[in-house]
Amino acid sequence: MKSTLQLLSLVILLLLNACQSPLSEQKVTSLSPIGVRIEMRQDLDDQKKNGVVVRLFDEKGYTIVNEGIKLKVNQLALEFNVRKELYYTTTTTYIANDIPVSPLYKFTITLADGRTYNLGNLQPIAESSEKSILCAKRGDPNKDFVISWNDLKDVNELSIMKSVLLNTSTKRERNYDYESIVTKKIGPAGQYIVPKSAYVDSISTIAGLEIKFIATKKGRLNPQLLGNSTIVISGHHDKNVNFEDED
């Protein structure tokens, strides 16, 4: 039993090391073997409510876990964060929240030799108000559902999901599921109608709508980084509409 546990521990350790890039143990002094995924989020109605997560990886997609590499956004240091996950895995990221609002978010990286390089730049998303989205607070199963919006500025995508009550439900146990109605590109003003024909099918009846107005903007990256690097900022307005009878 003891030898089995020792062997299992060794296998787990090898798996953990296999998920990490060899650059994790090296003094990295060049930008070219590094890739980044910069994901910034922002409330659409308040630019001050924001946060960023940055991941570093090598040419094989392995995570770079190297505390000797420092990242900043507009001179604000990003926190090196290691989080334990299930099955003996870890997630390593650089994070920051409530970043002071700026016309341009500039991300930089400092390598082991002390040299600092630009990683990429992002512009914030223009603020907009959820009040610019007009629709009924409750859905009527006998009528088309109309959604209209205006002045949503940087919003460029509409996603609508419907929650449905499955016909397998009983009085004691209600079974729900989710189905996509539409995901489409939109402009700052427009209208979308969910037809009542979408409410009922052979296995379910509509229970509600989850409406999401999404704004996504890509930034510019340093061309020295690996080609599959990404930099993006996003945010969304949400509307939830109930179609079920109130108890």
Solvent accessible surface area in square Angstrom, and as a share of the most:
residue,aa,sasa,rsa
1,M,178,0.80
2,K,151,0.64
3,S,81,0.52
4,T,82,0.48
5,L,100,0.50
6,Q,107,0.47
7,L,111,0.55
8,L,97,0.48
9,S,68,0.44
10,L,91,0.45
11,V,65,0.37
12,I,34,0.17
13,L,96,0.48
14,L,106,0.53
15,L,110,0.55
16,L,54,0.27
17,N,86,0.44
18,A,57,0.44
19,C,79,0.48
20,Q,58,0.26
21,S,3,0.02
22,P,85,0.53
23,L,26,0.13
24,S,13,0.08
25,E,150,0.67
26,Q,94,0.42
27,K,161,0.68
28,V,6,0.04
29,T,68,0.40
30,S,51,0.33
31,L,3,0.02
32,S,65,0.42
33,P,46,0.29
34,I,0,0.00
35,G,0,0.00
36,V,0,0.00
37,R,86,0.32
38,I,0,0.00
39,E,77,0.35
40,M,4,0.02
41,R,124,0.45
42,Q,7,0.03
43,D,60,0.31
44,L,3,0.02
45,D,88,0.45
46,D,30,0.15
47,Q,35,0.15
48,K,135,0.57
49,K,117,0.50
50,N,9,0.04
51,G,0,0.00
52,V,1,0.00
53,V,32,0.19
54,V,0,0.00
55,R,81,0.30
56,L,4,0.02
57,F,4,0.02
58,D,11,0.05
59,E,141,0.63
60,K,154,0.65
61,G,42,0.41
62,Y,90,0.34
63,T,47,0.27
64,I,2,0.01
65,V,32,0.18
66,N,15,0.08
67,E,122,0.55
68,G,41,0.40
69,I,2,0.01
70,K,117,0.50
71,L,4,0.02
72,K,78,0.33
73,V,0,0.00
74,N,50,0.26
75,Q,141,0.63
76,L,69,0.34
77,A,67,0.52
78,L,13,0.07
79,E,102,0.46
80,F,52,0.22
81,N,43,0.22
82,V,75,0.43
83,R,146,0.53
84,K,159,0.67
85,E,66,0.30
86,L,140,0.70
87,Y,188,0.72
88,Y,151,0.57
89,T,59,0.34
90,T,47,0.27
91,T,40,0.23
92,T,11,0.06
93,T,9,0.05
94,Y,5,0.02
95,I,43,0.22
96,A,12,0.09
97,N,80,0.41
98,D,102,0.53
99,I,1,0.01
100,P,95,0.60
101,V,62,0.36
102,S,26,0.17
103,P,118,0.74
104,L,55,0.27
105,Y,1,0.00
106,K,105,0.45
107,F,2,0.01
108,T,28,0.17
109,I,0,0.00
110,T,38,0.22
111,L,4,0.02
112,A,40,0.31
113,D,68,0.35
114,G,52,0.50
115,R,160,0.59
116,T,83,0.48
117,Y,49,0.19
118,N,64,0.33
119,L,0,0.00
120,G,0,0.00
121,N,40,0.21
122,L,2,0.01
123,Q,104,0.46
124,P,19,0.12
125,I,1,0.01
126,A,33,0.26
127,E,75,0.34
128,S,12,0.08
129,S,48,0.31
130,E,73,0.33
131,K,177,0.75
132,S,18,0.12
133,I,6,0.03
134,L,103,0.51
135,C,35,0.21
136,A,55,0.43
137,K,185,0.78
138,R,95,0.35
139,G,10,0.09
140,D,55,0.29
141,P,72,0.45
142,N,115,0.59
143,K,129,0.55
144,D,71,0.37
145,F,8,0.03
146,V,68,0.39
147,I,0,0.00
148,S,29,0.19
149,W,13,0.05
150,N,72,0.37
151,D,84,0.44
152,L,1,0.00
153,K,101,0.43
154,D,42,0.22
155,V,4,0.02
156,N,48,0.24
157,E,37,0.17
158,L,0,0.00
159,S,20,0.13
160,I,0,0.00
161,M,66,0.29
162,K,15,0.06
163,S,17,0.11
164,V,0,0.00
165,L,38,0.19
166,L,43,0.21
167,N,92,0.47
168,T,100,0.58
169,S,27,0.18
170,T,81,0.47
171,K,205,0.87
172,R,237,0.87
173,E,108,0.48
174,R,130,0.48
175,N,45,0.23
176,Y,96,0.37
177,D,70,0.36
178,Y,121,0.46
179,E,55,0.25
180,S,78,0.50
181,I,43,0.22
182,V,27,0.16
183,T,86,0.50
184,K,82,0.35
185,K,152,0.64
186,I,25,0.12
187,G,32,0.31
188,P,68,0.43
189,A,64,0.49
190,G,31,0.30
191,Q,110,0.49
192,Y,46,0.17
193,I,79,0.40
194,V,0,0.00
195,P,57,0.36
196,K,111,0.47
197,S,93,0.60
198,A,30,0.23
199,Y,2,0.01
200,V,94,0.54
201,D,63,0.32
202,S,103,0.67
203,I,104,0.53
204,S,1,0.01
205,T,58,0.34
206,I,8,0.04
207,A,6,0.05
208,G,7,0.06
209,L,2,0.01
210,E,74,0.33
211,I,1,0.01
212,K,72,0.30
213,F,0,0.00
214,I,31,0.16
215,A,0,0.00
216,T,52,0.30
217,K,50,0.21
218,K,174,0.74
219,G,26,0.25
220,R,202,0.74
221,L,51,0.26
222,N,19,0.10
223,P,130,0.82
224,Q,98,0.44
225,L,13,0.07
226,L,35,0.18
227,G,86,0.82
228,N,88,0.45
229,S,14,0.09
230,T,67,0.39
231,I,7,0.04
232,V,37,0.21
233,I,0,0.00
234,S,39,0.25
235,G,7,0.06
236,H,91,0.41
237,H,10,0.04
238,D,58,0.30
239,K,51,0.21
240,N,114,0.59
241,V,8,0.04
242,N,62,0.32
243,F,8,0.03
244,E,45,0.20
245,D,133,0.69
246,E,134,0.60
247,D,195,1.01
